[in-house]
Amino acid sequence: MTTKPPESPRPRLSRLAPLAARTLVDQVVDAIVEATARGVFLPGDRIVEAEVARALNVSRIPVREALRLLESQSVVVSERYRGMRLMSVDIEGLEKILKVRLVLEQLAGAEAMPRIRKDPGVLAPLEAVLSDMHDAARDGDDLQVATLDTAFHRCLCELSDNEALVRSWEPLARQLTIIFGLATRRKTLTSIVAEHDDVIVALRSGDRPTFDRLMEVHILEYTRAVDYEALVAQLRRIAEDRKAG
């Protein structure tokens, strides 16, 4: 009697990528970024491994690994004799981040436009993120707007169908969430979301010069309009006054 060989997976299912589980390190990373976007930690603050571990009720090992990952993405910096500190938001440092981001996102738009002209449905994922942003703004959820702001720009890069571009943009993502979170302290949520409505209109138009100029305003000029250093100083004074009270 011959033994029937095991059936191979169906071709379509075999192309599915396995789901990636979120590790404890991932959760610690997200907690640190969220705390910074909410103003619990402020740019320039020292991040003490033991204190973070105690607050999150985890061992120091995942916190140490999380800080190493965040260091590789320039969210925290290691200073000799001073330990880990959160990224600063001085104008010189922000300009460097924003100029790289602008080039990447302008290229993403340029590569997405032919795909959108061929199939307008390509914009659906970006429109879905924007719809969620509008909901979060109506709910007054600052953190969710900041998180979705990052998701919107990641999705824009993904519309390019250029994996190298997305990989180049991704290390900026957590820095951007922190910057976006701070921006919600100076700009109304509705105005932040409205800027993204304009991005989709420009993408749909297929007019690259108009899109490029819009992104320059959106990424550079609107960000320059916020004095992040003064904002952080103000938030630090408020935190110190609360401790003194």
C-alpha positions in Angstrom: 0.0 0.0 0.0 1.5 3.3 -1.0 1.4 6.3 1.3 -0.1 9.4 0.0 2.3 12.3 0.3 1.2 15.2 2.4 -0.6 18.0 0.6 1.4 21.1 0.0 -0.1 24.4 1.2 -2.4 26.1 -1.2 -0.3 28.4 -3.5 -2.1 31.5 -2.4 -1.8 30.8 1.3 1.8 30.0 1.0 2.4 33.6 -0.1 1.0 35.0 3.2 3.6 36.5 5.4 3.6 35.2 9.0 2.3 37.5 11.7 5.0 39.2 13.8 4.2 39.1 17.5 4.8 42.2 19.5 7.6 41.5 21.9 8.0 43.0 25.4 10.7 45.2 24.0 8.3 46.6 21.3 5.8 47.4 24.1 8.4 49.2 26.1 9.5 51.2 23.1 5.9 52.2 22.4 5.4 53.1 26.0 8.4 55.4 26.0 7.4 57.1 22.8 3.8 57.5 23.9 4.9 59.0 27.2 7.1 61.5 25.4 4.3 62.4 22.9 2.1 63.0 25.9 4.7 65.2 27.7 5.4 62.7 30.6 9.0 62.7 29.4 10.3 65.9 27.7 13.0 66.2 25.0 16.4 66.4 26.8 15.1 64.5 29.9 17.3 61.7 31.3 15.8 58.3 30.9 16.7 56.1 33.9 16.5 52.4 33.0 15.5 51.3 36.5 12.8 53.9 36.9 11.2 53.0 33.5 11.3 49.3 34.4 9.7 50.0 37.8 6.9 52.2 36.2 6.1 49.5 33.6 6.5 46.6 36.0 9.0 44.8 33.9 12.6 43.8 34.3 15.4 46.1 33.3 16.4 43.8 30.4 13.6 44.7 27.9 14.0 48.4 28.9 17.7 48.2 28.2 17.0 46.6 24.8 14.3 49.2 24.1 16.6 52.0 24.8 19.3 50.5 22.5 16.7 50.3 19.7 15.6 53.9 20.3 19.2 55.0 20.3 19.6 53.5 16.9 16.7 55.6 15.7 18.1 58.8 17.4 15.1 59.0 19.8 17.5 58.8 22.7 21.1 59.6 22.8 23.8 58.1 25.1 26.0 60.7 26.9 29.2 59.8 28.6 28.8 59.9 32.4 25.2 61.1 32.0 23.4 58.1 30.7 20.5 58.1 28.2 18.6 61.2 27.3 15.7 61.9 25.0 16.3 63.6 21.7 16.5 67.3 21.7 14.2 69.5 19.6 16.5 72.3 18.8 15.9 73.9 15.4 19.2 72.7 13.9 18.4 69.1 14.7 14.8 69.4 13.5 15.9 70.9 10.2 18.1 67.9 9.5 15.2 65.4 10.1 12.7 67.5 8.2 14.9 68.0 5.1 15.4 64.2 4.8 11.8 63.5 5.4 10.8 66.1 2.7 12.9 64.5 0.0 11.6 61.0 0.8 7.9 62.1 0.9 8.1 64.2 -2.3 9.6 61.1 -4.0 6.9 58.9 -2.6 4.2 61.2 -4.0 5.9 61.3 -7.4 6.0 57.5 -7.6 2.5 57.1 -6.3 0.8 59.5 -8.8 1.1 57.2 -11.8 -0.4 54.4 -9.8 -3.2 56.7 -8.6 -4.0 57.8 -12.1 -4.3 54.2 -13.2 -6.3 53.1 -10.2 -7.8 55.8 -7.9 -8.5 53.0 -5.4 -4.8 53.0 -4.5 -5.6 56.1 -2.3 -8.1 54.1 -0.2 -5.6 53.2 2.7 -4.4 56.8 3.0 -8.0 58.0 3.0 -8.9 55.5 5.7 -6.1 56.8 8.0 -7.2 60.4 7.3 -10.8 59.4 8.3 -9.5 58.0 11.6 -7.6 61.3 12.1 -10.7 63.3 11.7 -12.5 61.0 14.3 -9.5 61.4 16.8 -9.6 65.2 16.3 -13.3 65.3 17.0 -12.7 63.3 20.2 -9.9 65.6 21.3 -7.4 62.7 21.4 -4.0 64.4 21.0 -2.0 61.2 21.2 -4.1 59.4 18.6 -3.9 62.3 16.2 -0.1 62.3 16.6 0.1 58.5 16.1 -2.2 58.6 13.1 -0.2 61.6 11.7 2.8 59.3 11.6 0.7 56.4 10.1 -0.5 58.8 7.4 3.0 59.7 6.2 4.1 56.0 6.5 1.1 55.1 4.3 2.1 57.8 1.8 5.5 56.3 1.5 4.0 52.8 1.1 1.9 54.1 -1.8 5.1 54.6 -3.8 5.5 50.8 -3.9 9.2 51.4 -3.3 10.5 49.3 -0.5 13.8 51.0 -0.3 12.1 54.3 0.2 9.9 53.0 3.0 12.9 51.4 4.7 14.7 54.8 4.5 11.7 56.6 6.0 10.9 54.2 8.8 13.8 55.1 11.2 12.3 58.6 11.4 8.9 57.4 12.4 9.2 57.5 16.2 11.0 60.8 16.2 8.1 62.1 14.1 5.4 60.8 16.5 7.2 62.8 19.3 7.4 65.9 17.2 3.7 65.6 16.2 2.7 65.0 19.8 4.4 68.2 20.8 2.8 70.1 17.9 -0.6 69.3 19.3 0.2 71.6 22.2 0.5 74.6 19.9 -1.8 73.8 17.0 -5.5 72.9 17.0 -6.2 69.2 16.1 -8.6 70.3 13.3 -5.9 72.4 11.7 -3.4 69.5 11.8 -5.9 67.2 10.2 -6.9 69.8 7.5 -3.3 69.9 6.3 -3.6 66.2 5.4 -6.8 66.7 3.5 -4.8 69.0 1.2 -2.1 66.3 0.7 -4.7 63.9 -0.6 -6.2 66.5 -2.9 -2.7 67.2 -4.3 -2.0 63.5 -4.8 -5.3 63.0 -6.6 -4.6 66.0 -8.9 -1.4 64.4 -10.2 0.3 67.8 -10.4 3.8 67.1 -9.1 5.0 70.7 -8.7 1.9 71.6 -6.7 2.3 68.5 -4.6 6.0 69.2 -4.0 5.3 72.8 -2.9 2.5 71.7 -0.6 4.8 69.1 1.1 7.4 71.8 1.5 4.9 74.0 3.3 3.4 71.0 5.3 6.8 69.5 6.4 9.1 72.6 6.7 7.1 75.8 7.0 4.3 74.5 9.3 6.9 72.9 11.6 9.1 76.0 11.7 6.1 77.9 12.8 6.2 76.1 16.2 9.0 77.1 18.6 9.6 73.7 20.0 12.5 74.8 22.3 10.3 77.4 24.0 7.4 74.9 24.2 9.6 72.3 25.9 10.9 75.0 28.3 7.3 76.0 29.2 6.2 72.3 29.7 9.3 71.8 31.9 8.3 74.8 34.1 4.8 73.5 34.4 6.0 70.1 35.5 8.4 71.7 38.0 5.6 73.9 39.4 3.4 70.8 39.9 6.2 69.0 41.8 6.8 72.1 44.0 3.0 72.4 44.7 
